[in-house]
């Protein structure tokens, strides 16, 4: 048997074995201890009292810092203009 061919076979066997072991590692994540679940809000306005954020229990949020101005239209509808 050629030495070069034997090395390639060994590398192939090692790679197959490593792949078999590595694909099983995903199942071990189920054994990990679960930490506190995070609660996030996708869109919040900044409250007047910042203590409201603490009492809400939200861990993270996206804060909308725009200012909303209501504009009454001639037909009676209201449009909103957002400024930053």
N, CA, C and O atoms as a GROMACS GRO file, in nm:
protein
  336
    1UNK      N    1   0.084  -0.117   0.000
    1UNK     CA    2   0.000   0.000   0.000
    1UNK      C    3   0.089   0.124   0.000
    1UNK      O    4   0.190   0.129   0.069
    2UNK      N    5   0.050   0.219  -0.076
    2UNK     CA    6   0.123   0.344  -0.088
    2UNK      C    7   0.106   0.426   0.040
    2UNK      O    8  -0.004   0.435   0.094
    3UNK      N    9   0.217   0.486   0.090
    3UNK     CA   10   0.215   0.562   0.214
    3UNK      C   11   0.124   0.685   0.202
    3UNK      O   12   0.054   0.719   0.297
    4UNK      N   13   0.125   0.751   0.086
    4UNK     CA   14   0.043   0.868   0.064
    4UNK      C   15  -0.105   0.833   0.072
    4UNK      O   16  -0.184   0.909   0.127
    5UNK      N   17  -0.142   0.720   0.017
    5UNK     CA   18  -0.280   0.673   0.019
    5UNK      C   19  -0.323   0.638   0.161
    5UNK      O   20  -0.436   0.665   0.200
    6UNK      N   21  -0.233   0.577   0.238
    6UNK     CA   22  -0.264   0.540   0.376
    6UNK      C   23  -0.290   0.664   0.460
    6UNK      O   24  -0.380   0.663   0.545
    7UNK      N   25  -0.213   0.770   0.439
    7UNK     CA   26  -0.233   0.894   0.514
    7UNK      C   27  -0.368   0.956   0.478
    7UNK      O   28  -0.438   1.004   0.567
    8UNK      N   29  -0.403   0.955   0.353
    8UNK     CA   30  -0.531   1.010   0.311
    8UNK      C   31  -0.646   0.932   0.372
    8UNK      O   32  -0.746   0.990   0.413
    9UNK      N   33  -0.634   0.800   0.378
    9UNK     CA   34  -0.738   0.717   0.438
    9UNK      C   35  -0.751   0.748   0.587
    9UNK      O   36  -0.862   0.758   0.639
   10UNK      N   37  -0.638   0.762   0.654
   10UNK     CA   38  -0.641   0.795   0.797
   10UNK      C   39  -0.708   0.930   0.820
   10UNK      O   40  -0.788   0.946   0.912
   11UNK      N   41  -0.674   1.026   0.737
   11UNK     CA   42  -0.735   1.158   0.751
   11UNK      C   43  -0.886   1.151   0.727
   11UNK      O   44  -0.963   1.218   0.796
   12UNK      N   45  -0.927   1.070   0.630
   12UNK     CA   46  -1.069   1.054   0.602
   12UNK      C   47  -1.140   0.989   0.720
   12UNK      O   48  -1.248   1.034   0.761
   13UNK      N   49  -1.081   0.885   0.776
   13UNK     CA   50  -1.142   0.816   0.890
   13UNK      C   51  -1.150   0.911   1.010
   13UNK      O   52  -1.251   0.913   1.081
   14UNK      N   53  -1.045   0.989   1.034
   14UNK     CA   54  -1.046   1.086   1.144
   14UNK      C   55  -1.156   1.191   1.122
   14UNK      O   56  -1.227   1.228   1.216
   15UNK      N   57  -1.168   1.238   1.000
   15UNK     CA   58  -1.268   1.340   0.970
   15UNK      C   59  -1.410   1.286   0.989
   15UNK      O   60  -1.496   1.355   1.043
   16UNK      N   61  -1.433   1.163   0.945
   16UNK     CA   62  -1.565   1.101   0.962
   16UNK      C   63  -1.596   1.082   1.110
   16UNK      O   64  -1.708   1.110   1.156
   17UNK      N   65  -1.497   1.035   1.185
   17UNK     CA   66  -1.517   1.015   1.329
   17UNK      C   67  -1.542   1.148   1.400
   17UNK      O   68  -1.630   1.158   1.485
   18UNK      N   69  -1.466   1.251   1.364
   18UNK     CA   70  -1.484   1.382   1.425
   18UNK      C   71  -1.621   1.439   1.391
   18UNK      O   72  -1.687   1.498   1.476
   19UNK      N   73  -1.664   1.421   1.268
   19UNK     CA   74  -1.796   1.468   1.228
   19UNK      C   75  -1.907   1.398   1.305
   19UNK      O   76  -2.005   1.461   1.345
   20UNK      N   77  -1.890   1.268   1.327
   20UNK     CA   78  -1.989   1.194   1.405
   20UNK      C   79  -1.997   1.241   1.548
   20UNK      O   80  -2.105   1.249   1.606
   21UNK      N   81  -1.882   1.272   1.606
   21UNK     CA   82  -1.880   1.322   1.744
   21UNK      C   83  -1.938   1.462   1.751
   21UNK      O   84  -2.019   1.492   1.838
   22UNK      N   85  -1.897   1.548   1.659
   22UNK     CA   86  -1.942   1.688   1.662
   22UNK      C   87  -2.091   1.703   1.640
   22UNK      O   88  -2.154   1.792   1.698
   23UNK      N   89  -2.150   1.618   1.557
   23UNK     CA   90  -2.294   1.632   1.532
   23UNK      C   91  -2.375   1.594   1.655
   23UNK      O   92  -2.492   1.632   1.665
   24UNK      N   93  -2.316   1.522   1.749
   24UNK     CA   94  -2.386   1.485   1.872
   24UNK      C   95  -2.379   1.595   1.978
   24UNK      O   96  -2.456   1.591   2.074
   25UNK      N   97  -2.290   1.691   1.962
   25UNK     CA   98  -2.274   1.795   2.063
   25UNK      C   99  -2.396   1.884   2.077
   25UNK      O  100  -2.419   1.942   2.183
   26UNK      N  101  -2.475   1.898   1.973
   26UNK     CA  102  -2.595   1.980   1.980
   26UNK      C  103  -2.694   1.929   2.082
   26UNK      O  104  -2.767   2.008   2.142
   27UNK      N  105  -2.700   1.799   2.104
   27UNK     CA  106  -2.795   1.743   2.200
   27UNK      C  107  -2.755   1.773   2.343
   27UNK      O  108  -2.840   1.765   2.432
   28UNK      N  109  -2.630   1.805   2.368
   28UNK     CA  110  -2.586   1.836   2.504
   28UNK      C  111  -2.636   1.972   2.552
   28UNK      O  112  -2.634   1.998   2.672
   29UNK      N  113  -2.682   2.056   2.462
   29UNK     CA  114  -2.733   2.186   2.505
   29UNK      C  115  -2.859   2.169   2.589
   29UNK      O  116  -2.891   2.256   2.670
   30UNK      N  117  -2.930   2.059   2.571
   30UNK     CA  118  -3.048   2.033   2.652
   30UNK      C  119  -3.011   2.004   2.797
   30UNK      O  120  -3.093   2.022   2.886
   31UNK      N  121  -2.890   1.961   2.821
   31UNK     CA  122  -2.845   1.930   2.956
   31UNK      C  123  -2.795   2.054   3.030
   31UNK      O  124  -2.776   2.050   3.151
   32UNK      N  125  -2.776   2.162   2.959
   32UNK     CA  126  -2.725   2.284   3.021
   32UNK      C  127  -2.831   2.343   3.113
   32UNK      O  128  -2.951   2.329   3.089
   33UNK      N  129  -2.786   2.410   3.217
   33UNK     CA  130  -2.882   2.473   3.308
   33UNK      C  131  -2.942   2.594   3.239
   33UNK      O  132  -2.873   2.670   3.171
   34UNK      N  133  -3.070   2.610   3.258
   34UNK     CA  134  -3.137   2.723   3.196
   34UNK      C  135  -3.132   2.842   3.288
   34UNK      O  136  -3.164   2.833   3.407
   35UNK      N  137  -3.091   2.955   3.233
   35UNK     CA  138  -3.085   3.078   3.310
   35UNK      C  139  -3.217   3.151   3.302
   35UNK      O  140  -3.318   3.097   3.256
   36UNK      N  141  -3.215   3.272   3.348
   36UNK     CA  142  -3.335   3.355   3.345
   36UNK      C  143  -3.369   3.389   3.200
   36UNK      O  144  -3.282   3.429   3.123
   37UNK      N  145  -3.495   3.373   3.165
   37UNK     CA  146  -3.541   3.408   3.031
   37UNK      C  147  -3.547   3.560   3.019
   37UNK      O  148  -3.595   3.628   3.109
   38UNK      N  149  -3.499   3.612   2.907
   38UNK     CA  150  -3.499   3.756   2.885
   38UNK      C  151  -3.629   3.800   2.819
   38UNK      O  152  -3.682   3.732   2.731
   39UNK      N  153  -3.681   3.913   2.862
   39UNK     CA  154  -3.801   3.971   2.804
   39UNK      C  155  -3.763   4.101   2.735
   39UNK      O  156  -3.703   4.189   2.796
   40UNK      N  157  -3.799   4.112   2.608
   40UNK     CA  158  -3.764   4.228   2.528
   40UNK      C  159  -3.887   4.282   2.458
   40UNK      O  160  -3.978   4.206   2.422
   41UNK      N  161  -3.891   4.413   2.440
   41UNK     CA  162  -4.001   4.477   2.370
   41UNK      C  163  -3.943   4.542   2.245
   41UNK      O  164  -3.837   4.605   2.250
   42UNK      N  165  -4.012   4.526   2.136
   42UNK     CA  166  -3.962   4.576   2.009
   42UNK      C  167  -3.977   4.726   1.990
   42UNK      O  168  -3.905   4.785   1.909
   43UNK      N  169  -4.070   4.788   2.063
   43UNK     CA  170  -4.088   4.932   2.045
   43UNK      C  171  -4.152   4.990   2.170
   43UNK      O  172  -4.264   4.955   2.206
   44UNK      N  173  -4.081   5.079   2.236
   44UNK     CA  174  -4.130   5.147   2.357
   44UNK      C  175  -4.103   5.296   2.343
   44UNK      O  176  -4.008   5.338   2.278
   45UNK      N  177  -4.189   5.372   2.404
   45UNK     CA  178  -4.162   5.514   2.419
   45UNK      C  179  -4.098   5.534   2.555
   45UNK      O  180  -4.129   5.462   2.650
   46UNK      N  181  -4.011   5.630   2.566
   46UNK     CA  182  -3.944   5.658   2.692
   46UNK      C  183  -4.046   5.714   2.790
   46UNK      O  184  -4.106   5.819   2.764
   47UNK      N  185  -4.068   5.646   2.903
   47UNK     CA  186  -4.170   5.694   2.998
   47UNK      C  187  -4.121   5.818   3.074
   47UNK      O  188  -4.002   5.845   3.082
   48UNK      N  189  -4.217   5.892   3.127
   48UNK     CA  190  -4.182   6.010   3.207
   48UNK      C  191  -4.108   5.969   3.334
   48UNK      O  192  -4.013   6.035   3.375
   49UNK      N  193  -4.152   5.859   3.395
   49UNK     CA  194  -4.088   5.809   3.516
   49UNK      C  195  -4.005   5.686   3.479
   49UNK      O  196  -4.060   5.582   3.445
   50UNK      N  197  -3.873   5.699   3.485
   50UNK     CA  198  -3.784   5.589   3.444
   50UNK      C  199  -3.794   5.468   3.536
   50UNK      O  200  -3.751   5.359   3.499
   51UNK      N  201  -3.851   5.484   3.655
   51UNK     CA  202  -3.871   5.370   3.744
   51UNK      C  203  -3.975   5.273   3.687
   51UNK      O  204  -3.978   5.156   3.726
   52UNK      N  205  -4.059   5.322   3.597
   52UNK     CA  206  -4.156   5.234   3.531
   52UNK      C  207  -4.086   5.124   3.452
   52UNK      O  208  -4.137   5.012   3.441
   53UNK      N  209  -3.969   5.155   3.397
   53UNK     CA  210  -3.894   5.054   3.322
   53UNK      C  211  -3.850   4.941   3.414
   53UNK      O  212  -3.860   4.824   3.378
   54UNK      N  213  -3.803   4.976   3.532
   54UNK     CA  214  -3.759   4.875   3.628
   54UNK      C  215  -3.875   4.787   3.673
   54UNK      O  216  -3.863   4.665   3.680
   55UNK      N  217  -3.987   4.850   3.704
   55UNK     CA  218  -4.102   4.775   3.754
   55UNK      C  219  -4.169   4.691   3.646
   55UNK      O  220  -4.243   4.598   3.678
   56UNK      N  221  -4.146   4.723   3.519
   56UNK     CA  222  -4.208   4.646   3.411
   56UNK      C  223  -4.148   4.507   3.396
   56UNK      O  224  -4.214   4.416   3.346
   57UNK      N  225  -4.023   4.491   3.439
   57UNK     CA  226  -3.957   4.361   3.426
   57UNK      C  227  -3.896   4.337   3.289
   57UNK      O  228  -3.844   4.229   3.262
   58UNK      N  229  -3.901   4.437   3.202
   58UNK     CA  230  -3.842   4.424   3.069
   58UNK      C  231  -3.690   4.430   3.081
   58UNK      O  232  -3.636   4.518   3.147
   59UNK      N  233  -3.622   4.335   3.017
   59UNK     CA  234  -3.476   4.332   3.022
   59UNK      C  235  -3.412   4.422   2.917
   59UNK      O  236  -3.304   4.477   2.938
   60UNK      N  237  -3.480   4.437   2.803
   60UNK     CA  238  -3.425   4.519   2.695
   60UNK      C  239  -3.541   4.568   2.609
   60UNK      O  240  -3.646   4.505   2.602
   61UNK      N  241  -3.520   4.680   2.543
   61UNK     CA  242  -3.623   4.733   2.454
   61UNK      C  243  -3.560   4.829   2.355
   61UNK      O  244  -3.450   4.881   2.376
   62UNK      N  245  -3.632   4.851   2.247
   62UNK     CA  246  -3.593   4.954   2.151
   62UNK      C  247  -3.674   5.078   2.186
   62UNK      O  248  -3.797   5.073   2.192
   63UNK      N  249  -3.606   5.186   2.209
   63UNK     CA  250  -3.673   5.308   2.252
   63UNK      C  251  -3.696   5.401   2.134
   63UNK      O  252  -3.602   5.436   2.062
   64UNK      N  253  -3.821   5.440   2.115
   64UNK     CA  254  -3.856   5.536   2.011
   64UNK      C  255  -3.842   5.675   2.070
   64UNK      O  256  -3.915   5.712   2.162
   65UNK      N  257  -3.747   5.753   2.019
   65UNK     CA  258  -3.721   5.885   2.075
   65UNK      C  259  -3.788   5.996   1.995
   65UNK      O  260  -3.762   6.115   2.018
   66UNK      N  261  -3.872   5.960   1.902
   66UNK     CA  262  -3.936   6.062   1.819
   66UNK      C  263  -4.045   6.134   1.899
   66UNK      O  264  -4.094   6.084   2.000
   67UNK      N  265  -4.080   6.252   1.850
   67UNK     CA  266  -4.189   6.329   1.908
   67UNK      C  267  -4.303   6.326   1.808
   67UNK      O  268  -4.281   6.343   1.688
   68UNK      N  269  -4.424   6.304   1.856
   68UNK     CA  270  -4.538   6.293   1.765
   68UNK      C  271  -4.621   6.421   1.774
   68UNK      O  272  -4.655   6.468   1.882
   69UNK      N  273  -4.653   6.474   1.658
   69UNK     CA  274  -4.737   6.593   1.649
   69UNK      C  275  -4.862   6.556   1.570
   69UNK      O  276  -4.852   6.508   1.457
   70UNK      N  277  -4.979   6.577   1.631
   70UNK     CA  278  -5.106   6.547   1.563
   70UNK      C  279  -5.141   6.664   1.472
   70UNK      O  280  -5.141   6.780   1.514
   71UNK      N  281  -5.171   6.634   1.346
   71UNK     CA  282  -5.208   6.737   1.248
   71UNK      C  283  -5.348   6.706   1.198
   71UNK      O  284  -5.372   6.602   1.136
   72UNK      N  285  -5.442   6.798   1.227
   72UNK     CA  286  -5.580   6.780   1.185
   72UNK      C  287  -5.592   6.816   1.037
   72UNK      O  288  -5.550   6.924   0.996
   73UNK      N  289  -5.648   6.728   0.958
   73UNK     CA  290  -5.666   6.749   0.815
   73UNK      C  291  -5.800   6.818   0.788
   73UNK      O  292  -5.891   6.810   0.871
   74UNK      N  293  -5.813   6.887   0.673
   74UNK     CA  294  -5.939   6.955   0.640
   74UNK      C  295  -6.060   6.860   0.635
   74UNK      O  296  -6.173   6.903   0.661
   75UNK      N  297  -6.036   6.733   0.603
   75UNK     CA  298  -6.148   6.639   0.596
   75UNK      C  299  -6.185   6.579   0.732
   75UNK      O  300  -6.272   6.492   0.741
   76UNK      N  301  -6.119   6.627   0.839
   76UNK     CA  302  -6.151   6.581   0.974
   76UNK      C  303  -6.064   6.469   1.026
   76UNK      O  304  -6.069   6.437   1.145
   77UNK      N  305  -5.984   6.409   0.941
   77UNK     CA  306  -5.895   6.302   0.986
   77UNK      C  307  -5.771   6.361   1.052
   77UNK      O  308  -5.739   6.478   1.034
   78UNK      N  309  -5.704   6.278   1.127
   78UNK     CA  310  -5.582   6.322   1.195
   78UNK      C  311  -5.462   6.246   1.139
   78UNK      O  312  -5.462   6.123   1.135
   79UNK      N  313  -5.362   6.319   1.097
   79UNK     CA  314  -5.235   6.260   1.057
   79UNK      C  315  -5.134   6.290   1.166
   79UNK      O  316  -5.149   6.385   1.244
   80UNK      N  317  -5.031   6.209   1.171
   80UNK     CA  318  -4.929   6.228   1.274
   80UNK      C  319  -4.794   6.252   1.209
   80UNK      O  320  -4.753   6.180   1.118
   81UNK      N  321  -4.725   6.353   1.258
   81UNK     CA  322  -4.593   6.387   1.209
   81UNK      C  323  -4.494   6.350   1.318
   81UNK      O  324  -4.510   6.387   1.434
   82UNK      N  325  -4.392   6.278   1.280
   82UNK     CA  326  -4.290   6.237   1.376
   82UNK      C  327  -4.163   6.316   1.350
   82UNK      O  328  -4.113   6.320   1.238
   83UNK      N  329  -4.112   6.376   1.455
   83UNK     CA  330  -3.987   6.451   1.444
   83UNK      C  331  -3.888   6.395   1.545
   83UNK      O  332  -3.926   6.332   1.643
   84UNK      N  333  -3.761   6.419   1.519
   84UNK     CA  334  -3.656   6.366   1.607
   84UNK      C  335  -3.576   6.479   1.666
   84UNK      O  336  -3.482   6.454   1.742
   0.00000   0.00000   0.00000
